[in-house]
């Protein structure tokens, strides 16, 4: 627990189940604190080591932090905007509210009303900003570019994951479900691997609830194709960064995505990326002469198979894209850069 008198920014998390928003908070807050931002979390479902406020601390919001006129509340969900509006507008607490939107769909009337009451709005991508009807500031997500970094030796990285170091590896990481396009990756591998015995495919991620049967059907399809030893389902891993280090190519086959960090994680690890035109992917990947990967139409097996084949057949292209991918991710998408941008946004909002 922290003393609310020392807190200038409150980051609520009012959802117990792990989600992308929760993961963002878990990764960002320690970096923000390291940069001197006086941030603390509020709510369930967060690690004990994060600076944390009690709900009972909210009664003390009428007193701003030392030397300040007010505090800032950073919401990322509807259920986090509403109580802040009540505290600011009804209880008259000295509070400003900002909201981060990652949605890439038309907001409901209720959500639009909540957003209209914000003192500042952040969009995590240009697509997201296009769906907002209020002014917004673009701050793209970042990642830990030290955790996600190239291996000292690729063959050893493969060996450490139990993979044949003589084979090339193409990966697809994330939740196993239809929305994530895992079936498109499997169908692509079934199409391209038979003619390329030096390549294997790896699917890392977890299927939950109703998606377990979906995963089982994919495993059955792989077995029927005679590729069970070359299209591997390795499950969920806390050391997923080590799995990225074993890759030579990454495919993000999503049919829909709010933002999508996996292409950034792959590029930071020095892995070229094939990604669908969803989420922020087109804003993350360079596709011109400084190529770090390619963007293909969503839900298009032909395009995915063609793009995968082209990269698999061209080692020079893969190597060039690999070095550029690492440099691009480190220069533009570090989590420290995201935290600094948030700090600047907070200062401008509080002083406005």
C-alpha positions as CSV (number, residue, x, y, z in Angstrom):
1,X,0.0,0.0,0.0
2,X,1.1,3.6,-0.6
3,X,0.1,6.8,1.1
4,X,-2.4,8.6,-1.0
5,X,-0.8,11.9,-0.1
6,X,2.1,10.9,-2.3
7,X,0.0,9.8,-5.2
8,X,-0.7,12.2,-8.2
9,X,-2.1,9.7,-10.7
10,X,-4.6,6.9,-9.8
11,X,-4.8,4.0,-12.2
12,X,-8.0,1.9,-11.6
13,X,-8.4,-1.7,-12.6
14,X,-12.0,-2.7,-12.0
15,X,-11.9,-6.1,-13.7
16,X,-10.6,-9.2,-11.9
17,X,-10.0,-11.3,-15.0
18,X,-6.7,-10.8,-16.8
19,X,-7.2,-8.9,-20.0
20,X,-5.1,-6.7,-22.3
21,X,-5.9,-3.7,-20.2
22,X,-4.8,-5.4,-17.0
23,X,-1.6,-6.5,-18.7
24,X,-0.9,-2.9,-19.9
25,X,-1.3,-1.6,-16.3
26,X,1.0,-4.3,-14.9
27,X,3.7,-3.5,-17.3
28,X,3.4,0.3,-17.4
29,X,3.1,1.3,-13.8
30,X,6.5,0.1,-12.6
31,X,8.1,1.9,-15.5
32,X,6.2,5.1,-14.8
33,X,7.3,4.9,-11.1
34,X,10.9,4.4,-12.2
35,X,10.6,7.6,-14.3
36,X,9.4,9.5,-11.2
37,X,5.7,9.5,-11.9
38,X,3.7,9.3,-8.7
39,X,1.3,6.6,-9.9
40,X,-0.7,4.1,-7.9
41,X,-3.2,1.4,-8.8
42,X,-6.7,0.8,-7.4
43,X,-8.8,-2.4,-7.7
44,X,-8.5,-6.2,-7.8
45,X,-6.6,-8.6,-10.1
46,X,-3.2,-6.9,-9.9
47,X,0.2,-8.2,-8.5
48,X,0.8,-7.3,-4.8
49,X,4.1,-5.7,-5.7
50,X,2.4,-2.8,-7.6
51,X,1.9,0.4,-5.6
52,X,-1.7,0.0,-4.5
53,X,-4.5,2.2,-2.9
54,X,-7.4,0.9,-0.8
55,X,-11.0,1.9,-1.7
56,X,-11.1,3.6,1.7
57,X,-8.4,6.0,0.5
58,X,-10.8,7.6,-1.9
59,X,-12.4,9.5,0.9
60,X,-9.2,11.5,1.1
61,X,-9.4,12.6,-2.5
62,X,-10.9,15.9,-1.4
63,X,-7.3,16.8,-0.3
64,X,-5.0,17.1,-3.3
65,X,-1.4,15.8,-3.1
66,X,1.3,18.0,-1.6
67,X,1.9,21.1,-3.8
68,X,-0.8,20.2,-6.3
69,X,-4.2,21.5,-7.1
70,X,-5.7,18.2,-8.0
71,X,-5.1,14.5,-8.9
72,X,-5.5,12.7,-12.1
73,X,-7.6,9.5,-12.7
74,X,-6.5,7.4,-15.7
75,X,-9.4,5.2,-16.8
76,X,-9.3,2.5,-19.5
77,X,-12.9,1.1,-19.2
78,X,-16.4,2.4,-18.9
79,X,-16.7,1.1,-15.4
80,X,-13.6,3.2,-14.5
81,X,-14.9,6.4,-16.1
82,X,-18.3,6.5,-14.3
83,X,-17.1,6.6,-10.7
84,X,-14.6,9.2,-11.5
85,X,-17.3,11.4,-13.0
86,X,-19.4,11.0,-9.9
87,X,-16.4,11.9,-7.6
88,X,-15.5,14.9,-9.7
89,X,-18.9,16.3,-10.7
90,X,-21.1,15.3,-7.8
91,X,-18.8,15.0,-4.8
92,X,-16.7,17.9,-6.1
93,X,-13.4,16.2,-5.5
94,X,-10.4,18.0,-7.1
95,X,-9.9,15.5,-9.9
96,X,-9.2,15.4,-13.6
97,X,-10.1,12.3,-15.6
98,X,-8.4,10.9,-18.7
99,X,-9.4,7.9,-20.7
100,X,-7.4,5.6,-23.0
101,X,-9.4,4.1,-25.9
102,X,-8.2,1.1,-27.9
103,X,-11.5,0.3,-29.5
104,X,-11.8,0.2,-33.3
105,X,-15.6,0.2,-33.6
106,X,-18.3,2.7,-33.3
107,X,-18.9,3.5,-29.6
108,X,-22.4,3.1,-28.0
109,X,-24.2,6.2,-27.0
110,X,-23.4,5.5,-23.3
111,X,-19.7,5.2,-24.0
112,X,-19.7,8.4,-26.1
113,X,-21.4,10.2,-23.3
114,X,-18.8,9.0,-20.8
115,X,-15.9,10.0,-23.1
116,X,-17.5,13.4,-23.6
117,X,-17.0,14.0,-19.9
118,X,-13.2,13.3,-20.0
119,X,-10.6,16.0,-19.4
120,X,-8.4,14.2,-21.9
121,X,-8.5,11.2,-24.2
122,X,-5.7,9.0,-25.5
123,X,-6.0,6.8,-28.6
124,X,-3.7,3.8,-28.9
125,X,-3.8,3.9,-32.7
126,X,-4.8,6.1,-35.6
127,X,-7.7,3.7,-36.4
128,X,-8.9,4.1,-32.8
129,X,-8.7,7.9,-33.1
130,X,-10.9,7.8,-36.2
131,X,-13.8,6.3,-34.2
132,X,-13.6,9.0,-31.5
133,X,-15.8,12.0,-31.8
134,X,-13.7,14.1,-29.4
135,X,-10.1,15.4,-29.8
136,X,-7.5,12.8,-28.8
137,X,-3.8,12.3,-28.4
138,X,-2.1,9.4,-30.1
139,X,0.1,7.3,-27.8
140,X,0.9,3.9,-29.1
141,X,1.7,1.0,-26.8
142,X,5.3,0.1,-26.2
143,X,7.1,-3.1,-25.0
144,X,10.0,-4.0,-22.8
145,X,12.8,-4.1,-25.5
146,X,15.3,-5.6,-23.1
147,X,13.1,-8.6,-22.3
148,X,12.2,-8.9,-25.9
149,X,15.6,-8.9,-27.6
150,X,17.5,-11.1,-30.0
151,X,19.3,-14.1,-28.8
152,X,23.1,-14.3,-28.6
153,X,22.9,-17.5,-30.7
154,X,19.8,-18.6,-32.6
155,X,20.6,-22.3,-32.6
156,X,21.1,-22.3,-28.9
157,X,17.8,-20.5,-28.4
158,X,16.0,-23.2,-30.4
159,X,17.8,-26.0,-28.5
160,X,16.7,-24.5,-25.2
161,X,13.1,-24.7,-26.3
162,X,13.5,-28.4,-27.3
163,X,13.5,-27.6,-31.0
164,X,15.8,-28.9,-33.7
165,X,18.5,-26.1,-34.2
166,X,18.9,-27.1,-37.9
167,X,15.3,-26.2,-38.7
168,X,13.8,-22.8,-39.3
169,X,10.8,-21.9,-37.1
170,X,7.7,-19.8,-37.9
171,X,5.5,-18.9,-35.0
172,X,2.0,-17.7,-34.1
173,X,1.6,-16.6,-30.4
174,X,-1.4,-15.5,-28.5
175,X,-4.8,-16.8,-27.4
176,X,-6.0,-19.8,-29.5
177,X,-9.4,-18.9,-30.9
178,X,-11.2,-18.0,-34.1
179,X,-10.9,-14.3,-33.6
180,X,-7.1,-14.6,-33.4
181,X,-6.9,-16.5,-36.7
182,X,-5.1,-19.5,-35.3
183,X,-6.9,-21.7,-37.9
184,X,-5.6,-19.6,-40.7
185,X,-2.1,-20.1,-39.4
186,X,-2.6,-23.9,-39.2
187,X,-4.1,-24.0,-42.7
188,X,-1.2,-21.9,-44.0
189,X,1.3,-24.3,-42.4
190,X,-0.5,-27.3,-43.8
191,X,-0.2,-25.7,-47.2
192,X,3.5,-24.5,-47.1
193,X,5.4,-27.0,-44.9
194,X,5.2,-30.2,-47.0
195,X,7.4,-28.6,-49.7
196,X,9.8,-27.1,-47.1
197,X,11.1,-29.9,-44.8
198,X,13.6,-27.5,-43.1
199,X,10.7,-25.5,-41.5
200,X,8.4,-26.1,-38.6
201,X,5.5,-24.1,-37.2
202,X,4.9,-23.3,-33.5
203,X,1.7,-22.2,-31.9
204,X,2.2,-20.8,-28.3
205,X,-0.9,-19.8,-26.4
206,X,-3.8,-21.0,-24.4
207,X,-7.4,-21.9,-25.3
208,X,-9.9,-21.2,-22.7
209,X,-13.6,-22.2,-22.1
210,X,-15.5,-22.6,-25.4
211,X,-12.2,-22.3,-27.4
212,X,-10.8,-25.6,-26.2
213,X,-12.8,-27.5,-28.7
214,X,-11.6,-25.1,-31.4
215,X,-8.0,-25.9,-30.5
216,X,-8.8,-29.7,-30.4
217,X,-10.2,-29.5,-33.9
218,X,-7.0,-27.8,-35.1
219,X,-4.9,-30.5,-33.6
220,X,-7.0,-33.1,-35.3
221,X,-6.6,-31.3,-38.6
222,X,-2.8,-31.2,-38.2
223,X,-2.7,-34.9,-37.3
224,X,-4.8,-35.8,-40.3
225,X,-2.4,-33.9,-42.5
226,X,0.5,-35.9,-41.1
227,X,2.2,-32.9,-39.7
228,X,1.8,-33.4,-35.9
229,X,5.6,-33.4,-35.5
230,X,6.0,-30.2,-37.5
231,X,3.1,-28.0,-36.3
232,X,3.6,-27.9,-32.6
233,X,1.1,-26.7,-30.0
234,X,3.3,-25.7,-27.1
235,X,0.7,-24.1,-24.8
236,X,1.1,-20.9,-22.7
237,X,4.4,-19.8,-21.3
238,X,5.5,-17.1,-18.9
239,X,8.9,-17.0,-20.7
240,X,7.3,-16.3,-24.1
241,X,10.2,-14.0,-24.9
242,X,12.5,-17.1,-25.0
243,X,10.1,-18.6,-27.6
244,X,10.3,-15.5,-29.8
245,X,14.1,-15.9,-29.8
246,X,13.7,-19.3,-31.4
247,X,11.8,-17.9,-34.4
248,X,12.9,-17.1,-37.9
249,X,9.5,-15.7,-38.9
250,X,6.3,-14.6,-37.1
251,X,2.8,-14.5,-38.4
252,X,0.0,-12.5,-36.7
253,X,-3.2,-13.9,-38.4
254,X,-5.8,-12.1,-36.4
255,X,-9.3,-11.4,-37.9
256,X,-9.8,-8.6,-35.3
257,X,-7.6,-6.9,-32.8
258,X,-7.8,-3.9,-30.5
259,X,-4.1,-3.1,-30.7
260,X,-2.0,-6.2,-30.7
261,X,1.5,-6.4,-29.1
262,X,2.7,-9.6,-30.6
263,X,4.2,-8.1,-33.8
264,X,6.1,-5.6,-31.7
265,X,7.4,-8.4,-29.4
266,X,8.5,-10.3,-32.5
267,X,10.2,-7.3,-34.2
268,X,12.0,-6.3,-30.9
269,X,13.4,-9.9,-30.9
270,X,14.7,-9.4,-34.4
271,X,12.0,-11.5,-36.2
272,X,10.3,-10.3,-39.4
273,X,6.5,-10.2,-39.3
274,X,3.6,-11.1,-41.5
275,X,0.4,-9.5,-40.1
276,X,-3.2,-8.9,-41.1
277,X,-4.5,-5.4,-41.6
278,X,-6.2,-5.2,-38.2
279,X,-5.6,-3.4,-35.0
280,X,-2.6,-1.2,-35.0
281,X,-0.6,-3.6,-37.1
282,X,-0.3,-1.4,-40.2
283,X,1.0,1.4,-37.9
284,X,3.7,-0.9,-36.4
285,X,5.2,-2.7,-39.3
286,X,7.3,-1.0,-42.0
287,X,6.5,-2.3,-45.5
288,X,8.5,-0.1,-47.8
289,X,12.2,-0.4,-48.7
290,X,13.0,-0.4,-44.9
291,X,10.9,-3.5,-44.6
292,X,10.3,-5.1,-41.2
293,X,7.5,-7.3,-42.5
294,X,4.4,-7.3,-44.6
295,X,0.7,-6.5,-44.1
296,X,-1.9,-8.8,-45.8
297,X,-5.7,-8.7,-46.0
298,X,-7.4,-10.2,-43.0
299,X,-9.0,-13.7,-43.3
300,X,-7.2,-14.4,-46.5
301,X,-5.5,-17.8,-46.6
302,X,-4.0,-17.3,-50.1
303,X,-2.3,-14.1,-49.1
304,X,-1.0,-15.6,-45.9
305,X,0.4,-18.6,-47.7
306,X,2.0,-16.5,-50.4
307,X,3.6,-14.1,-47.9
308,X,4.9,-17.0,-45.8
309,X,6.3,-18.8,-48.8
310,X,8.1,-15.7,-50.0
311,X,9.9,-15.1,-46.7
312,X,10.7,-18.8,-46.2
313,X,12.3,-18.9,-49.6
314,X,14.5,-15.8,-49.2
315,X,17.0,-15.9,-46.4
316,X,18.6,-12.6,-47.3
317,X,15.2,-10.9,-47.1
318,X,14.6,-12.4,-43.7
319,X,17.9,-11.4,-42.4
320,X,17.6,-7.8,-43.6
321,X,14.1,-7.5,-42.2
322,X,15.3,-9.0,-38.9
323,X,17.9,-6.3,-38.2
324,X,15.6,-3.5,-39.3
325,X,12.8,-4.9,-37.2
326,X,14.9,-4.8,-34.0
327,X,16.1,-1.3,-34.7
328,X,12.6,0.0,-35.5
329,X,11.0,-1.5,-32.4
330,X,13.7,-0.3,-30.1
331,X,13.6,3.2,-31.5
332,X,9.9,3.8,-31.6
333,X,8.1,1.3,-29.4
334,X,9.9,1.0,-26.1
335,X,7.7,0.9,-23.0
336,X,9.8,3.7,-21.5
337,X,8.8,5.8,-24.5
338,X,5.1,5.1,-23.9
339,X,5.5,5.9,-20.2
340,X,7.2,9.2,-20.9
341,X,4.5,10.2,-23.4
342,X,1.9,9.4,-20.7
343,X,3.8,11.6,-18.3
344,X,3.8,14.5,-20.7
345,X,0.1,14.0,-21.4
346,X,-0.7,14.0,-17.7
347,X,1.2,17.3,-17.1
348,X,-0.5,19.0,-20.0
349,X,-3.9,17.8,-18.8
350,X,-3.5,18.8,-15.2
351,X,-2.2,22.3,-16.2
352,X,-5.0,22.9,-18.8
